[in-house]
C-alpha cells in the first residue's frame, strides 16, 4: 500500500505519516520520541507515568469526558510506553475521526496534571509494578533485560518503587514541557481521512520548536541467573542474545533466524522441545529490535527439572542451524514471515503501529520494504549468525519453584 503513503516533516521537525484507506475506519496515534532509554536512573518510569497522567483530564475534558468522547463515538483508545517512544492512539469510525484526533491533540497539549489525580495514579503504578513482579512470565522478561543491559535499560519501564515515590508533580510537568514539543512528535494516521486536512491541523496546533532528546548511558551484558520463588509450580526461562543493530530497518537476518528457531508451532524448537520430547507447553521467540538496541529471545515454560535440558537443546539447535540449514527450509521461513507481514497489514491499527515504529527506528517508508529485505536474506548469513549463538555469548534467566 506504499502508493497510498504520504509523509511530511514540517519546518519545526514535527512528522506526519499517512496511509490512505477506503474502509470507513481510521487508526491514529500521536507519539513522542521519548521512552525508557531517555531516562536517568533516578527518574526511571517518568515517561510511563506521564502517559498515565495524560488520560486524567485536560482544561476542557475530565478523564470521564475523554473516555466518553471516544467510546460514545464508537471508537477505542489507549496508550503505550516503550523504550524509545510514548504513544497515544485511538481507532474510530471515519465519520467521527475528527473527534478522535481532537481528543489526542487535547491530551498532549492541555493536560492539567491535577495534584490529587497525580497521587492517585502514583498508587496505581505501584500496583502495576507489583503485578509485573508477581506474574512469573512478566517477571522473567524484566529480569532477562537486566541480564542483557546495565544502566537505564536494566530497569522496567514502569520504574521502581523508589523512583516512582520520588518523582514530584513539578518535576513531571517540567519534563513534560521539555519533551512534548513539535520536533519530538509524530502523528501517524491510517485510514479514510484527508492528508491536506491533517497538514492544516498540525500547522494550527503545533507551532514552535523545542530541544531534542538524549539517549542515556547503558552497557551490554551477558549474564546467567536463577531465582527461586515459593508458590509456583512451573519454571519460566528466557534465553536471549544481542542482535546486530540494523542500519535501515529491523535486521532481516535476525528476524529469519529467530522465526526459524521459535516462531510458531512449525519452528525447530517447538518441534524439538514440545512435540518430540514433551518437555514444555509454551515455546516462543521473537526479535526486539530498536534504533539503539536489539536482542532476540526465546521463552519456555517447563518443569523445574527440565530447565537445564531445555537450555542445552536451544544451544544444540542453533549449532544444527549453523551447520545444516538448507535453502529449502530458509525459503519456507521467508514465506512465513512475508505472509504474516501481509496479514498484519490488513488491520489499520497494526499498520499504524508498524509505520510508527519504523519512523522511530529509521523512517516509516522502510516498513514497505519488509518483503524485499526478507527475500534478500542469504543462507550463509543466517548460518553465520546462528554459529555466533554459543556458550558464553548469551544471557539466561530462570525463575524456578522453591
Steps between C-alpha positions, in 0.01 A plus 500: 500500500800726454321680216255635760776617735585864566738664743584854594770629733412858595758775537485470878570124485147369558449182293172401336454146361190400305366198313169541320242220518143484373361292787299734730736464796792716610782401735711788627783545748661813635844404628809653651855372443547439871515177697690313766833527318491879542457492880757539776519227763345723768193578287442162337134462414420868450407455132253227593368713790439792262313265267265406784444863598405617151174306530410666831353824373567810292388861526173414322456125558485289815642147489145371457432744217817386321376141511143593405600708198679198358282210608160666449616577145560130436875510549763360730800666659818412685866583528835329546854575605799317358873550533507745211157664475177583679179491295134588544267337251139454406310305237182668377226472241620742233190719539614572859873517433507878554386452858758229564781719369374794705518288816856387425615856435321623812668253735853566371454879504266580787531239775475661843692244710257536789680452833241260643494293181880503500517339844224252418672392179829457685326233708365335186854472361622348827240228444611462137859446612381233747298335222809465279693343785221267611439366149779248430490547124517880523769480766741290295486752216588779742787296635641394164529867406704551817721213387545662158545866600639718773401860567156634416420206265522259792195646678134435414320773306261547792794589723558385856320574824783738590499699174121517485487616860755776442356667188309820580223662300727799432773275360247323279354821360849635431599182316171496308556855374853411392402183316160565345618751240446487121846381397461192723149410382351270237139472383423174320160452333381196304151495351229701328616855563640797305873573501470872422259537790753333729769742384281797596416346837869452580588855393223644718575294810876450507689823438848569639780260578694363797812314606586147389509188716818325613546126540635419847797274560463124513737211447466154348526195725497120474378354825342176626288502815243284677236612749297278730144584601246335725145447382567412136504158335654574161844627406509799265816567304626743237802445276612824330787648305592836350418539132688735266356849468340540158581816308175537306233268652453205734787263426352250252769237571423502874129497415536191284718319754272549802192405294675186380586403857191606696244671278190288541403134516695413185826637643800279577495553877123454536534170315807391696404612852123453503396265222790255505603503866193639684724716720286816491164646410602848383796563266511844341757738360525846348732785408492827696673734257524875549711796395738478795485133604397160367466154650342167412337283765342159556252440781418152636271389783591154631551275803789612727701188421477581128667843514851372434398253225297772326792742512727233349247427225479868409876523462512174308235619256693819425803283429296279266370803311854631457606169345190349336258774393383441143384749240160328492443552874620860475251574221217351705578730793516799267151418372378474859634844590377666182157344537472616860605849390226520239239370745599766753459772236129418472428671833540879502608504863773243443615693193505823701720343767734356235543834322545686826757254628700523180494880513648494848757239392599652165222623273139387454532419130749222583201300625390440140837344419456213747427237236800596287727502807391149595530370144860626489614303806771252402546147631859552612409816692241312707739211565773742606272682745387165645863396551559808715234392752710271716610449861604831655332708229149522643304595810277260688250547782280241667236533770451165672285367786660506844 
